[in-house]
Structures are given as C-alpha cells and as structure tokens.
C-alpha cells in the first residue's frame, strides 16, 4: 500500500531427510514450505501504473488461480470438478502437494482492524475459510 512495500510472493522450502543412524540411508523425508503471499490489489484504489500495474495483475492472477484450486479441493470427492487446476500458475504448481496431497496445511491470514480496510479484511477471511475447507490426506512417506 505504499511505494516501499514488497509486492511479491515469497516461498521458502526446507527439505528434511531422517535416518535411523548416521550410516543408514534416509528412511523418511519431508518438506516444510513457508509462504508469504502478497495480497490482492485494488488497482483503482492504489492507482498503479506501468510496471506496478503489470506486477499487480500477475499477483491477482496467481491468487485467483490459488482460489480456484482451493475451491476445487474444498468441494470434496464426487462433488467437485474431476480436474484440479494446479497448472494454471507457478504458485499452484509449487503448492500442489501441500494443498491436495499428503501434507498438513496451515494458513495464517493477516488482516487490518481499520474500518478503511473492511472490504479487504472480509475478502481475506473468506479466502482463509475456503482454504480451511480443502481436503488432504497426510501420510508418512518412506524414501525409495
């Protein structure tokens, strides 16, 4: 919301291999993905132009693609479309196994208590509630 703010998604992935002893090959493995998603931007309110407008459009498109994936996953088996659109954005490709695969997923939504941002807060909370309704089946995987 200002000229110094970062307008991008940030992704940090930590890969873990667990072995029973120092000499044994890894028996279990996992990945911890931490994401800081940029919020959607109301282009009219921010009066973005040029590169900022293009950047805002890309962020909004990736968040829309993520919302479509979450919507597909939250409908559950038999009720949703047979295809989950993971390939619609780089963000959803990165999150495919975290959202609908064999992982636990947690979303923390940051909102503002100010009345001026009420619309954005409501949209953010609706987005987070939709994410909470998605279904995954966490399992412990062994290295091959």
C-alpha positions in Angstrom: 0.0 0.0 0.0 3.0 2.3 -0.3 6.0 2.7 -2.5 8.3 0.9 -0.2 6.2 -2.3 0.3 7.1 -5.5 -1.3 4.6 -6.7 -4.0 5.6 -10.3 -4.5 5.0 -13.8 -3.1 7.9 -15.3 -1.1 8.5 -19.1 -0.8 10.9 -20.9 1.5 11.1 -24.7 1.2 13.1 -26.7 3.7 13.7 -30.4 2.8 14.2 -32.9 5.6 15.7 -36.4 5.4 15.5 -38.6 8.6 17.8 -41.6 9.1 17.8 -44.0 12.0 21.6 -43.8 12.2 24.5 -41.9 10.6 25.3 -44.8 8.3 21.7 -45.7 7.3 20.1 -44.1 4.2 17.2 -41.7 4.9 14.1 -43.6 5.9 11.7 -40.8 6.0 11.6 -37.4 4.3 9.5 -34.3 4.2 9.3 -30.7 3.2 8.3 -27.6 5.1 7.1 -24.8 2.8 6.6 -21.4 4.2 4.9 -18.8 2.0 4.2 -15.1 2.3 1.6 -14.4 -0.3 1.2 -10.8 -1.5 -2.4 -9.5 -1.0 -4.6 -8.8 -4.0 -4.5 -5.3 -5.1 -7.3 -3.0 -6.0 -5.7 -1.3 -8.9 -8.1 1.7 -9.0 -7.5 2.4 -5.3 -3.7 2.1 -5.5 -3.6 4.0 -8.8 -0.9 1.6 -10.0 0.6 2.2 -13.5 3.3 0.9 -15.7 5.4 -1.9 -14.0 3.4 -1.7 -10.8 0.2 -2.3 -12.8 1.7 -5.3 -14.5 3.0 -6.7 -11.2 -0.4 -6.2 -9.5 -2.1 -8.1 -12.4 0.3 -11.0 -12.1 -0.2 -11.2 -8.3 -4.0 -11.0 -8.7 -3.9 -13.8 -11.4 -1.9 -16.1 -9.2 -4.2 -15.5 -6.2 -7.2 -16.2 -8.4 -5.6 -19.5 -9.6 -4.9 -20.4 -6.0 -8.6 -19.7 -5.1 -9.8 -21.9 -8.0 -7.6 -24.8 -6.7 -8.8 -24.3 -3.1 -12.4 -24.2 -4.4 -11.9 -27.5 -6.3 -10.4 -29.2 -3.3 -13.0 -27.9 -0.8 -15.9 -29.4 -2.8 -14.7 -32.9 -1.9 -14.7 -36.1 -3.9 -17.6 -36.6 -6.3 -18.9 -33.0 -5.8 -16.1 -31.0 -7.4 -14.7 -31.0 -10.9 -12.6 -34.1 -11.8 -9.6 -31.8 -12.6 -7.9 -29.5 -10.1 -6.2 -26.7 -12.0 -2.8 -26.8 -10.4 -1.0 -25.9 -13.7 -2.8 -22.6 -14.0 0.0 -20.7 -12.2 3.5 -21.3 -10.9 2.3 -20.7 -7.4 -0.3 -23.5 -7.6 2.3 -25.8 -9.1 4.6 -25.2 -6.2 1.8 -25.8 -3.7 0.2 -28.9 -5.4 1.3 -31.5 -2.8 0.8 -29.1 0.1 -2.8 -28.3 -0.8 -4.2 -31.5 -2.1 -1.5 -34.0 -1.5 -0.1 -35.8 1.5 0.6 -32.8 3.8 -0.8 -30.8 6.6 -1.6 -27.2 5.5 -2.0 -24.2 7.7 -3.0 -20.7 6.6 -2.5 -17.6 8.7 -4.4 -14.6 7.4 -3.2 -11.2 8.3 -6.0 -8.6 8.4 -6.4 -5.0 9.5 -8.7 -3.8 12.2 -9.2 -0.4 10.5 -12.6 0.3 9.0 -11.0 1.7 5.9 -9.8 -1.9 5.1 -13.0 -3.7 6.0 -13.7 -4.9 2.4 -10.1 -6.4 2.1 -10.4 -7.9 5.6 -13.6 -9.7 4.7 -12.2 -11.0 1.4 -9.1 -12.2 3.2 -11.1 -14.0 5.9 -13.4 -15.6 3.2 -10.3 -16.8 1.3 -8.8 -18.3 4.5 -12.1 -20.1 5.4 -12.2 -21.6 1.9 -8.7 -22.8 2.4 -9.7 -24.4 5.7 -12.4 -26.4 3.9 -9.9 -28.1 1.5 -9.2 -31.8 2.0 -5.9 -33.6 2.1 -4.7 -36.9 3.4 -1.4 -36.5 5.4 0.8 -39.6 5.4 4.3 -40.5 6.4 6.3 -41.3 3.3 9.4 -43.5 3.2 12.4 -42.9 0.9 12.6 -45.2 -2.1 
